[in-house]
Amino acid sequence: MKALVYRGPRDVVVEDRPDPTIQAPTDAIIRITTTNICGSDLHMYEGRTSVEEGKILGHENMGVVEAVGDALTRIKVGDRVSVPFNIACGTCRNCLHGWTSFCLRTNPTEGMDGAAYGYANMGPYDGGQAQFLRVPYADFNLLRLPSGTEHENDFTMLSDIFPTGWHGTELAGQAPGDTVAVFGAGPVGLMAAHSAMIKGADRVFVVDKETDRLAMAGKLGAIPVNFAEGDPVQQIMDATDGVGADCGVEAVGYQAHDPSGDEHPELVLDNLVDVVRSTGGIGVVGVYVPQDPNGPDKQAREGRIGWQYGTFFTKGQRMGTGQAPVMRYNRQLRDLIIAGRAQPSFLVSHELPLAEAPEAYGHFDRREHGWTKVLLHPND
């Protein structure tokens, strides 16, 4: 099969790899119809993780079941499915409590709970930016979709970014009528804004500096805030008569930077502490890592970030963090799509064959205008 493989910083190539096979009776093999380039893939692409050379990338996957292990009873050949990026056993303590993103059994990496496809420190699993993908514990993990091709570009967001954006608003404790501040207008931030609107937010502010992304936020009905034009906290405070936001979502992560491009890992956390009212909630779904060898200072390289914890404590705020347990939300979000209440495909800017993935990574990494979400179709 053809697969996209990491070879080093800013070096990904399409190679021939052996087709995946059934390795356990609970496995399934998926023929990938759509797989996406995720903003978090760029941390690996830029050499900012410990991902090993030769890794097949890709954790946002959907397709059709090609083969099943003998133990499967629910999933059958021919099923159209969404593949959550979490790989979960379904029976450990965390899975039983709905925290499939922190499965205790599927990741042999020391100190890491939770596994994923094609990602650094998330286990030995190949990704789905390939023609085929092996899915462990398939009866538990796979979400069945209506057959055919309808809603393909919406359903492909169910594997990660739509549930992750929704999770950000859940971690923040958003309630109907809340004013929400979302920092980051990448795909996850825009999904958080879309989720907040669906959940009845009064106003949603979306902070970024890329004008194409801010324009998409405006089309959603959100209020764009360009941090290149002034302090985003002050802009939001002015717009709310000094009250601030009821809650906020961090959708940027550890490579946050100022308008000049200098990195400040604490920047967005500080902004959210300042702009969210006292007793308000903050949901952090941007990626942070235990170590960042290329961080801007010694503390950052050790994964230590000096943010405004004292103000956070004084304001009585609360914070939730971590990767989304996709299965907690994906069935409901699928049904919102089918009902016409959610349309996450508004993000899609490019649909490309797998052969064009290396160039697409470069365009997306450089934040080139108009490259907001790239879908790959490996079997076209």
DAMO-V483726 format. One record per residue. N is the residue number from 1. RES is the residue in one letter. NEAR is the number of other ideal C-beta (glycine too) atoms within 8 Angstrom. Layout:
[[N RES NEAR] [N RES NEAR]]
This chain:
[[1 M 10] [2 K 11] [3 A 14] [4 L 15] [5 V 13] [6 Y 14] [7 R 8] [8 G 7] [9 P 6] [10 R 10] [11 D 7] [12 V 12] [13 V 8] [14 V 10] [15 E 7] [16 D 5] [17 R 10] [18 P 4] [19 D 8] [20 P 9] [21 T 6] [22 I 11] [23 Q 5] [24 A 8] [25 P 8] [26 T 10] [27 D 13] [28 A 15] [29 I 16] [30 I 16] [31 R 11] [32 I 15] [33 T 10] [34 T 13] [35 T 15] [36 N 15] [37 I 12] [38 C 11] [39 G 8] [40 S 8] [41 D 12] [42 L 11] [43 H 13] [44 M 14] [45 Y 12] [46 E 9] [47 G 9] [48 R 10] [49 T 9] [50 S 5] [51 V 10] [52 E 6] [53 E 7] [54 G 6] [55 K 13] [56 I 14] [57 L 14] [58 G 16] [59 H 15] [60 E 14] [61 N 17] [62 M 16] [63 G 14] [64 V 10] [65 V 17] [66 E 9] [67 A 7] [68 V 13] [69 G 11] [70 D 5] [71 A 8] [72 L 13] [73 T 4] [74 R 5] [75 I 12] [76 K 8] [77 V 7] [78 G 6] [79 D 10] [80 R 11] [81 V 14] [82 S 14] [83 V 16] [84 P 15] [85 F 12] [86 N 16] [87 I 14] [88 A 15] [89 C 11] [90 G 9] [91 T 6] [92 C 10] [93 R 6] [94 N 11] [95 C 15] [96 L 7] [97 H 6] [98 G 8] [99 W 9] [100 T 16] [101 S 12] [102 F 11] [103 C 18] [104 L 9] [105 R 6] [106 T 11] [107 N 11] [108 P 5] [109 T 8] [110 E 4] [111 G 4] [112 M 9] [113 D 7] [114 G 13] [115 A 11] [116 A 13] [117 Y 15] [118 G 13] [119 Y 13] [120 A 9] [121 N 8] [122 M 12] [123 G 11] [124 P 3] [125 Y 12] [126 D 12] [127 G 17] [128 G 17] [129 Q 15] [130 A 18] [131 Q 11] [132 F 12] [133 L 16] [134 R 14] [135 V 13] [136 P 11] [137 Y 12] [138 A 15] [139 D 11] [140 F 9] [141 N 14] [142 L 14] [143 L 12] [144 R 7] [145 L 11] [146 P 7] [147 S 5] [148 G 5] [149 T 3] [150 E 5] [151 H 10] [152 E 10] [153 N 11] [154 D 12] [155 F 12] [156 T 14] [157 M 15] [158 L 16] [159 S 15] [160 D 14] [161 I 14] [162 F 16] [163 P 15] [164 T 15] [165 G 19] [166 W 14] [167 H 14] [168 G 18] [169 T 16] [170 E 10] [171 L 16] [172 A 15] [173 G 11] [174 Q 13] [175 A 7] [176 P 6] [177 G 6] [178 D 12] [179 T 13] [180 V 18] [181 A 16] [182 V 18] [183 F 15] [184 G 15] [185 A 15] [186 G 11] [187 P 11] [188 V 15] [189 G 18] [190 L 17] [191 M 16] [192 A 18] [193 A 17] [194 H 14] [195 S 13] [196 A 15] [197 M 11] [198 I 9] [199 K 9] [200 G 7] [201 A 13] [202 D 6] [203 R 8] [204 V 16] [205 F 14] [206 V 15] [207 V 13] [208 D 16] [209 K 8] [210 E 9] [211 T 8] [212 D 9] [213 R 13] [214 L 15] [215 A 9] [216 M 13] [217 A 16] [218 G 10] [219 K 7] [220 L 12] [221 G 6] [222 A 12] [223 I 10] [224 P 11] [225 V 12] [226 N 10] [227 F 11] [228 A 5] [229 E 5] [230 G 7] [231 D 6] [232 P 12] [233 V 9] [234 Q 8] [235 Q 11] [236 I 15] [237 M 11] [238 D 8] [239 A 8] [240 T 11] [241 D 5] [242 G 6] [243 V 7] [244 G 13] [245 A 15] [246 D 11] [247 C 16] [248 G 16] [249 V 21] [250 E 16] [251 A 15] [252 V 11] [253 G 12] [254 Y 12] [255 Q 9] [256 A 12] [257 H 9] [258 D 7] [259 P 6] [260 S 5] [261 G 6] [262 D 7] [263 E 10] [264 H 9] [265 P 13] [266 E 11] [267 L 10] [268 V 12] [269 L 13] [270 D 10] [271 N 12] [272 L 13] [273 V 14] [274 D 10] [275 V 13] [276 V 16] [277 R 9] [278 S 6] [279 T 7] [280 G 16] [281 G 15] [282 I 18] [283 G 19] [284 V 14] [285 V 17] [286 G 13] [287 V 7] [288 Y 10] [289 V 10] [290 P 4] [291 Q 7] [292 D 11] [293 P 6] [294 N 6] [295 G 12] [296 P 7] [297 D 6] [298 K 5] [299 Q 9] [300 A 14] [301 R 11] [302 E 8] [303 G 10] [304 R 6] [305 I 11] [306 G 5] [307 W 9] [308 Q 10] [309 Y 6] [310 G 6] [311 T 9] [312 F 11] [313 F 7] [314 T 6] [315 K 12] [316 G 7] [317 Q 12] [318 R 9] [319 M 10] [320 G 12] [321 T 8] [322 G 9] [323 Q 10] [324 A 14] [325 P 13] [326 V 16] [327 M 13] [328 R 10] [329 Y 13] [330 N 15] [331 R 8] [332 Q 7] [333 L 13] [334 R 13] [335 D 8] [336 L 10] [337 I 15] [338 I 8] [339 A 6] [340 G 5] [341 R 6] [342 A 10] [343 Q 7] [344 P 12] [345 S 9] [346 F 9] [347 L 13] [348 V 10] [349 S 8] [350 H 9] [351 E 8] [352 L 11] [353 P 8] [354 L 15] [355 A 6] [356 E 9] [357 A 14] [358 P 10] [359 E 7] [360 A 14] [361 Y 14] [362 G 9] [363 H 10] [364 F 13] [365 D 10] [366 R 7] [367 R 6] [368 E 7] [369 H 6] [370 G 6] [371 W 12] [372 T 11] [373 K 10] [374 V 13] [375 L 13] [376 L 17] [377 H 11] [378 P 12] [379 N 7] [380 D 4]]
